[in-house]
Amino acid sequence: MINLADNTNAWGMPPAARAAISDLSSAACYPTPQADELRAALSSYTGFPPEMITTGCGSDGVLDAAIRAFAAPGEGIAFASPTFQMIPVFAEINRLVPVVIAPGELARADAQIAYVCSPNNPTGGVAAREDIIELLRSRRRGEIVIVDEAYAEFAGTSVVDLVRDYERLLVTRTMSKAFGLPGLRVGYAIGNADLIARVQQVRGPYAVSALSEQAAVAALTDGVDWMREHAALANAARDWLISALRERGLQPLDSAANFVFLPVDGAEVIASRMFMAGVVVRYFPELSALRITAGPQPLMDAMLSALDDARRSCE
Ligand SMILES: *Cc1c(COP(=O)(O)O)cnc(C)c1O
């Protein structure tokens, strides 16, 4: 099977991370409760001090902890639709009220937490910096803004610098996408030290395993060049894929991440036929759209031929 459904790094993981996990001895000891080595490595990578960084079991773990830290059951979490599909799930399991807002109207949201995904999963667009600033300025006392930058390394842009000026901004990131380590479950967030301390408390001790920490530290120290090279390859593959789809008369959206959102008639049927042909893409039944991860050329060729066959058999 060719998996182009998860937006992970289709080239794999940095060799430095693979080498680091071949030594299993750290598994015999507890890691530090708040992953101190990992936070030190993230500090060098991001330029923020360790007390402005928290980590977790994937950025999913960080988002879930942040939601519980900042909102009580019955309070609202606002987000535009479509966005990262886990957000309504986290809202529900934490008994928050989902407040779905039209894109561009987020600053008007009346909610304890406002969530923005940039680049947005699944559509691939980057939120304008001025819009994030407007959103931050519109918040009342105690209200929090979370910007999910899971794809920041592909986009090459970020609003993380705003955490220095806005004490209610939390920016989440992950080792699962450009760094290619989704199976190790390592995510992090950057924010003002008081905000971070509140998330740490809810997240609890030992959320990142010793082996995951070891591999992530290696990726962040000796794997950054590899990551940058492969993020650039993914961006080139994405641009190639967008043109190839447009040449077919299709209308993929522009994307700043390593995936392409493709509204297409019969998306669900097309996705299931592609699946039968061994190619997995994500489909969004209510939007009649596919989301396809960009990857090495042979995978793109195989995917396009499965897509062409599937569309032909739909005619
Ligand atoms: C993949 C993804 C995540 C979750 O990644 P983790 O593996 O939990 O770190 C978070 N947000 C968005 C928008 C994603 O696409």
The ligand as an ORCA input file, in Angstrom:
! r2SCAN-3c Opt
* xyz 0 1
  C      -0.781     15.786     12.264
  C      -1.323     16.964     12.952
  C      -1.223     17.110     14.339
  C      -0.894     15.992     15.260
  O       0.335     15.558     15.229
  P       0.943     14.670     16.371
  O       1.375     13.437     15.672
  O      -0.085     14.390     17.436
  O       2.051     15.506     16.861
  C      -1.663     18.275     14.932
  N      -2.208     19.244     14.202
  C      -2.333     19.133     12.883
  C      -2.944     20.249     12.136
  C      -1.913     17.991     12.212
  O      -2.096     17.888     10.905
*
